[in-house]
Amino acid sequence: MKLSNSYFFTLREDAKDEESRSGNLLVRSGMIKKVGAGIYMYLPMGLRTLDKIRNIVKEEMDKAGAQELLMPSLIPSEYYEKCGRVEAFGADMFNLHDRYNKDLVLGPTHEELFTIAAKAMVKSYKDLHFTLYQQADKFRDEPRPRYGLIRVREFIMKDAYSFDRDEKGLDESYQIMKKAYNKIYDRLGIRYKIVKASCGAMGGSLSEEYQALTDIGEDTVVLCDKCGYASNIEVSECISKVDDKEKENKLEMVATPHQETIEDVCKYLKLDVKKSIKALLMNINDELVIFFVRGDRELNESKVCKLLGCKEVNFANDELIATSNAVPGYTGPIGLKAKIIIDNEILKMKNFCCGSNKEGCHYINANLKDFKYDMVADIVNVKEDDVCPNCGGNIYFRKGIEVGNLFKLGTKYSSKLGLTYLDENNQEQVVVMGCYGIGLGRILASIVEQYNDENGMVLPMNVAPYQVAIVQIDMKDEEQTKIANEIYEELLNNKIEVLYDDRDERPGVKFKDMDLIGIPLRITIGKKVHDDLVEFKIRKTNEQKDIGIKTIVNTIVDYVKDDLK
């Protein structure tokens, strides 16, 4: 492509409303443009890159035996109602009505429709196994869209669904998809970890995520310094190091005037915060539930939702708190009249500090025998240097962007939508399903997060919008124009994707633009053409050297072929 008659622009300054490196670079490079909060258009350069990602995904899915189709985005809400997902998605789902006042949604995901598609064919065990997939738009009304393409309200997802006779068949399908995913991310050059994850609104018995490791990201990836343990913090098991063997002391109430946070209380009493427990007064399905965790721990909402079967966890308001004798800032488990859930770790603690349910006072030397509780469970986030639940090593954190996931759905959707088959004994059985998703926009963002420098993006060869850029220094020099056009045509004839910057711009502007948009290779046509030389630059290493005009095309062709192997 020649730039002089093309849609192409870049921005010299950082985008004002982009918090992430990838969002800023993608906007500055003219690859995407924000339309509204969490809504972006893909411009020509960005779409070329996105299409390359989509093609890699398609190739590996097809190799894995999956068949592609396309589902609608406008869907009657009745399908989601049958599976209880209107409530599960809640405000995240876009709802609308047609002229006949029929309820419709913009599809946040497509498990239901794929189940309906399978139902149209499956009658017998002989009709199984198969896998279907699509690459299509999804819509979710995110409360806080951010980080460019990482958290948006409209996004393109590759979602696949496997259909099997039983759990054994699902296990095989799951592993086939997992291998395909590994190949996809390896080809894209993404540095990733496969982590244990929450099944969330999708449901099912097992979920794993592909997390692209970055300096930013909404997810915290929990890793071990000794073994291969990897988990999302949402589901990572907390193994306490507490081994308190000290003798139990006598319970004592002490004055703690105006000390309402556990940190302030411990500082005032000159105690280690790890020798305290704090109360979290929460609203669970309009019931007051008070959770107690070690003073330096954080409540894990995902664990709580799974434990109690609730959709969300909210702070209790004054009206709900008034149903108990809890005193905000001074709430403790001793004598508390409310539903109490304590963290596993408290079982091992002795002589700890806690609230007294009396303003201005706390207990010290509290022990488990001093109070009753309704439930005990692992309800906290792990912390760095906690014990690895796999090998006992030390835990550490990395930020991650979820770029893909695998779910064992089981029969959650097939049972509710009547997807069954007749087995060899003519007995009706429920089809067992798996679900496999990839966020294509997130992949693009993750690649940019992982591959950039102070000058812009440093895109891999198989993702960059073009493989080679030709930059002509002087557009008025006829010899330069002649050589540039000859190299351009010869590269095209060799099936090399080439961008010819023939704009009437300063050389510095052209160089900065090619670096910004991340073109892997650059040929500079300048004064040295009169000596039969051009300059060749490799973007990722910034290596530059002069090469003869007669050999530059072969050099480029060989380099591109080697890089794409």
N, C-alpha and C positions, 0 to 999 in steps of 0.2 A: 504494500500500500504506500502511496505517496501522500505525504502530509499536506502539501500545499492546497489540495482541493478536498480535504477530509474534515470530518467533525473531530476536532482535537483541541483540548485546552488543558492548561495546568494552572495551579495557584501558587504564587510565590510565598504567601504567608500561611501559617497554620490555620486550620479551620477552627473557628471560635467555639463551637459547641460539640467538639469531638474529644471525649476523655481518653480514648485509647490510641495507642500508636498506629494500629491498623486502620481504625476509622479515620484518623487524620490523614494518613498517607493515601488511602483509597479515595478520599474526597479531593485532596490536593492534586492527585495524579489524573483527575477527571475520569476515574473508573466508575464511581458512584456519586449520586447527588441526593441529599436528603429532601424529601417532600414534606414530611411531618415527623412527629416523634415516633421513632421505630419504623419509619416507612422510607424506603430508598428506591430510586430507579437505578438500573444498571445501564451505564452508558457504553458506547461501542467497545472501548478497550476493556472495560470490566466484564462485559458480556462474553468477549472472546476468551478471557481467562476462566470465567465461570463455565463456559461450554467445554473447555478442556478438562475441567474437574468432572463435569457430568459425563463426558465420554469415557474417562478412566473408570468411573463408577459403573457405567453401563457395561463396559467390556468385562469387568470382573464379575458382575452379577450374571451376565449372559453365560460366562464360562462356568459359573457355579450351577447352571441349569435353571435359573429363574426366568420367568417370562414377563415381559413388560406390558403394561396396560396404562390407562389413564382414567382416573376417577374425577367426578365433578367436585367443585369447591362449594357449590350451593346445594345444601342437603336438608331434607325434611328432618326436623328435630326429633320426630318419633323414633328414629333408629337409635339415637343417643338416650332417649328416655327409657327404652326397653332394657338398656344395659346399665342404667343408673348413672350415666355420665353427665347428664345436665347438672346434677348436684355436685358431681366430682369436679367438674371444671368450673362451675359457678360463674363468677364475673369474668373469668378469662375467656369465655366463649362469646363470640359475636352473634347476637340474636336479631332476627328481623322477621317481618311478615310480608307476604305477597298481597296482591290486590283482593284475594279471596280470604284474607286474614288467616292464612295457613302459616303455622310456625316453621321457620327455616333457620338454619345456622350456616355460618361460614366455617367449613370443616377445620377443626383444630388438629384432627388426626382421623385416620380412615379405617380403624379396625372393623367397625360395623359394616361398612360397605364391602370390604374385602370378604367378610364372612358371607354376606348376601351373594356376592359373585360366586364364591365357592359352592354355596347351596344350590345354585342354578345347575351345577354339573354333577355334584357328588351324590351318588345313590348307593354304590357298592364299595366294598373294600378294594375292589379292583381299580377304582378311580383315584386311589391315593398311592403314592405321595406326589405333591407338586408345590411349587413356590411361585407366587406372583409378586410383582413390584411395580412401582411407578416413581417418577421424579416430578413432583407437583407442588403447588402452593399450599401452604397451611396458614391459618389465621388464629392468633391468640391475642386477646386484649391485655397485654402486659401492663401492669401498674407502673413499672419504672423501666421503660425502654432505655438502653444505654450501651456504651462500648461499640458504637457503630453497628456492624452486622452481627454482633455476638448476641444481643438481646433486642429483638425486633418484634413487630406485631404482624408482619407478613413475611414469610420466609419459604424457601424452596427446600423440600425434604425428599430424600429417597427413602421410601418406606416399603419394606418387603414383608410378606406373610407366608409362612409355611403351614401346610395342612397334612397331618399324619394320622395314622390309626391309633397310636398309643404313645406313651412316654418314651419308649425306646426309639420310635421313629422320630419324635421331637428332638431327642438327644443327638441323633445323627444329623438332622437338619440344622440344628443349632451349631454344631461343629463345622459343618460345611460353610455356613454363613460367617462364622468366626474366622475361618481361613481366608475367605474372600475379603473380609474386612481388613485383615492383616496385610494382604496384598495391595489393597487400595491405598492404605495409609503409608505403606512402605514405598509404593510407586510415587506418591505425592511428596515424599521426603519429610513427612511430619514426625517430629519427636513426640511419642505418645506413651501412655501407660494404659493398660486394661485394668479397670478397678471394679470392685464390688460396689453395687449401687442399690438405691431404693426403687421398688417397683412403681411407686407413686400412683398416679391416676390410671396408668395402663393396666395395673394389676398383674397377677401371675405369681409364679413361685421363685423365679430367679431373674436378676437383672445385672448386666455388666455394662460399663461405660468405657468408651474410648476417650481419654482425656489428653488433649494437646497441652504439653507443659509449656507455660509461658510465665512472664513476670506479672501479667494481669490475668484476670479471669474470675468468674463468679464462683467457681467451685474450689474447695480446698481438697487437694489430693494428699492422702495420708500414705507415707512410704516408710519402709524399714531400712535401717543402715546395715543390716546383716543379711536379710533374705529378700525374696521377691514380693513380699506382701505389698499390696496396693489396694486402696479403698477410698471411696468418697467419704468425707468426714461425716456425712449424714448417717451412714450405717456402720462406721468403724467402731468396733467393740472397744470399750474402755476397760483396760486391765489396771487396777490400782496397785501402786507400789506400797500403799499403807500397810504396815505390819506393826501396829501399835500394841506392845506387850506390857506397857506401863500399868501400874496398879490404879484401879479406879479411885478417884478422890471424891470428897463429899460435895454434893451439888451446892452452889452458892449463887445468890442473886447479887449483882453489883450495879451501881449507878453508872449510866452512860449517857449523861445529859447532852441532848442536841447531836448525838452521833447516830445517824440513821442508815448509813451504808455500812456493809460489813467491813469494808476497808478502813473506814473511819473508826469503827468500833475497835478493831484489832490494833490500830495504831494508838488509840487512846489507852487501851489496856495493855499495850506492849506485848501483843500476842502475834505469832505467825498466823497469817490468814488461812493457812492449811489446817490450823487447829480450830476452825470454825465451820459452822454450816449456815447457809442462808436460805431464806424462804422466797419462793416465787409464787405469787397469788395469781392464778390463771382462771380464765373462763373456758371451760370445756363443755361445749353443747349446752350453754346457759347454766352450768353448774360450777360452783366454786370448788376448785381442786388446788391444794397447796403442795407444791413440790419442794423438797429439801435436798440441797446438793452441797458439796464442800464449798467453802467460801470463795475459792479461786476458780471454780468450775462454771461452765455455761450450760444452760438447759438445751438439749438437742430436740428441736420440735419434731423432726421426722421420726425419731424414736418414740416420742410421746404419742404422735398420731397413730403409729403402728400398734403401740401398746394398748391404747384406749379405743382404737377404731374410729377416730374422729378425723375430720377434714382439715381443721386448722386449730391453732392454739392462740388465744388472745389474752391480754391482760384483763384481770377482773376490774370492774368499775366499783364505785363506792357502794352502790346498792347491793351488789352481789357480795362484797366483803362484809357488809353489815349482817349477813345471814350467819356469821360466825363471830367469835370473840377475838379474831385476829386484829392486831394493831399495826398498820403499815409502818415499816421501818423498825419494828420491834417484834415481829411475828416469830414465834418459835413453836416447836412441836409439843412441848410439855404443857398438858392441860388444854391443848387446842381442840376446839369443837368444830371440826371440818374434815373433809376427806383428805387424807394425808398419803402422799406417795414419796418415798425416800429413795435415793440413789444407792446402788449396791455398795459403794465405797463407804457409806456411813456405818455399815455393819462392822467394819474393821476399826472404826475410829473410837478413841477414848478421850475423856476429859476435854471435850470441845466446848466452844462458846456458841451460844445461840440466843435468839430473842426470847423474851419472857412473857409476851402478850401484855406487857405493862409499859406504858410510855416512859422513856428515860431509863429503862433498866434492861439488862441482859443477864443470862445465866453463864457462869463458867463451871467447868468440871461436869458438864452434862454427859450422860452416857445413854446407851440404847435402852437400858432397863427403866429409864425415867419417863418414857413415853410410849404410846401405842401408835401403830401406823396401819394403813389399809393395804398397802402394796409396796413391794420393793422391786426395783428393776434397774437396768442400765439405761439412764435417761440423760447422760451428759455427753458433751463433745470431748473427744480426746484432745490432749495437749502435746506439744512437742516435748520429747524426752519421756513420754509415757512408754509403757511396755508394749512391745509388739505382741498381739494375740497369737501370732503364728510361731515365733521362735524365741521370744523374750528379748529381742534386741530393742534398740531405741527408735522411737517414732520421730520422723521429721516431716515437714509440710512443704508442698509446692503448690503454686496456683495452677489451675487448669481450665481449659475451655472444653466443654463436652461437645465432641464432634460426631459422636455416634453412640448407639446403644443396642443392646441385644436383650430381648425379653422372652422368657418362657411363659407364654400366656396360659397354657393349659386349655381348659374348657370354659373359661370365663365368658367368652363371647359366643362360642358355638352352642353352649347349652341354653343360653338365653334367646338366641335367634334361631334355634332349631336346626343347626347344621349337624346332621347325623348320617350314618351309613349302616348298611346291613353287612354283618361279618359272614364268615364261612358257614356259620350255623343259622344264618338268616335271623340273627338277633340284632336289634338296633343298638348302635354304639355312638357315642359323641366324638366328633372329630377333635383332635388335639392340635392346638395352634402355637406358632411362634411368631414373634414380631421383631423386625430389625430395621433401625432407622439411622440415617446419616443426614446431618445438617450441612447443606452445600455452601451456603453463605458463611457459616461458621468455619468451614474448612478454609475458604479464601481468607477470612480474617486471621485464622491461626497461622497460615503460611506466612502472611505478612508480618504477624507478631514475631515469628521465629526467624524470618529472613529479611532483615533490613539493616541499614547503617545510617550514618549521619546525612547521607545524600539521598536516601529514599529506599525503595524496595530492592531486594536482591532475589528476584524470583527464580525458581528452578526452571530448567529448560522446558519441561513438559507442561508447565503451567503459565509461563510468561505469555503475554498477548502476541508477541512476535519473538522469534529466536535471534534475529540479527537486526541491528539498526545501521543504516548507512547515513553518515552525517557529512554533507558537503559544506566546506568552509566558505567558499566564494561562489555564489550562484551566478555571478557574471563571467566567471572563468569558463570558457567554452570547453577547454580540455578536461577540467574537473567534471563538468556536466556530462561529457561524452563517456568518460571512464565510469562515473557513478551509474549511469543508465545501463552500461554494458554489464557491470557487476550485478546490478539489480536484476536484469533479465536473466542472466546466467544462474543466479541463485534461485529464482523462481522456477526455471527449467529443471533444477535439481531438487525441486519440492522443499526448498527452504523457506520458512516464513520470514519475510523481510519487510522492514519498514524503512522507507527512504525519506529522510528529513530534507526536503527540498524547499523549505520555507525561506523567505528572505528575512532571516533573523541573524542576530549576532551569534558567533560560534559558541560563546559561553552559555547562551540561552539554550541552544540545541543540546549541548553536552549535559546540562543540568536536567533538562526534560527527559533525556534518555536514561540517565541514572535514576531519576525519580520514579519512572514507570517500570524500572527493573528489567530492561532488556538485557539478556545474558551476554551477548556479544555485540561489539561495535566496530564498524569500519569507518575510519575518518579519511575523507578524500580532500587533500590539501595541496600545498605547493609541491610536495614531494612526488606528485604524479608525474612531473616532468623528469624525474629520475626513476620512473617506473616503480614507485613505492607508495603504499598506503599504510596507515597506522591501524593496528589490530589491538583491541582491548577486551579483556575478560572481566566482566562486571564483578564477580564474586571475589576475585583476588586482586583486582585493580592492576593486573599485569598488562603492560603495554609494550609493543614492539613493532618495528617496521617489517613489512612483508611485501614481496614482489607482487605486482598487479597480476601477473600470469599465474601465480600460485595461490592467491588469496581465496578463490572460490573452493579449491580442493581442500585448503586448510579449514575453511568453515564447514564444509560438508563432513569431513572426517571428525571434526570436533563435535558437531551436533549428533552424529551417529553414535560416537563413543559415549556421549553424555546420556543419551536416551536408552542405552542398553539396560 
